[in-house]
């Protein structure tokens, strides 16, 4: 994903732009999803930028967007 804050690792962080790219949705829709009560809390916040652990987001996708999780596994 283009906006990742850290390199590839267990602790890789995604911004809403990364989440949008992963889910093939707009950044605004990703921002809305991140405000849901069932979405994982951000792992880091710097000024107005929030970032989530990739593993946490992928777990959320598996639970709440299973078809998109399956599409990722098929790639």
N, C-alpha and C positions, 0 to 999 in steps of 0.2 A: 504494500500500500504506500502511496506517495508521501503521506504526512506523518509517518511514524516518528516518534520522539527518540526511541532507542533502536539499536540494531536488533538483529534476530537473536532472541534468547527467550528463556522462560519468563523474564520480566519485561518483555516488549510491551510498549504502551501504544495505544491507538487514540487518536483524536476523533471528534465527531466526523471529520472528513474521511478518515480511514474506515470508520464504521459504516458510513454512507456508501463508500466504494465496495465494501465487503457485501453489503445487503442489496446493492444496486438501487439505492434510493437517494433522494436529495439530502444535502447536508442539513436542511431545515427539518426534514422528517427524522433524520438521525438524532438531531438535537431534541426533538419532541420525545422520541423513544427513551433517551437517556434521562429524561425527567420522570419517567414512570416509576412507581413505587417498587415494581418488581425488577427493575434494571439494577445491575450492581453499582455500588458507589464508585466514584472515581478513585483511582489509586494515587493520583497526583493532581494538584491544582496549582497553576502558576499564573498569577494575575487573573485574567478571565478565561484562560485555557485550561480545560479539564482533560484528563487522560485516563484511560481504563486499561487494565491488564488484558492482553489478548485472550488469555485462557478464560478469564471471567466473562468476556463478551461472547466467546465461542460457546461456553456453557449455557449462557442465556439464549443464544440463537438455537442451540439444540433443544432446549425446553420450550421456547416460545415461537420459533420459526423452523420446525423440523424439516420442511421441504428444502429450505435454503441450506441447512446443515448437510442434508443428503447431497445436494448439488456440489458442495465443497468437497465432500468425500469422494465423489465420482471423478473429480478433476485429477 
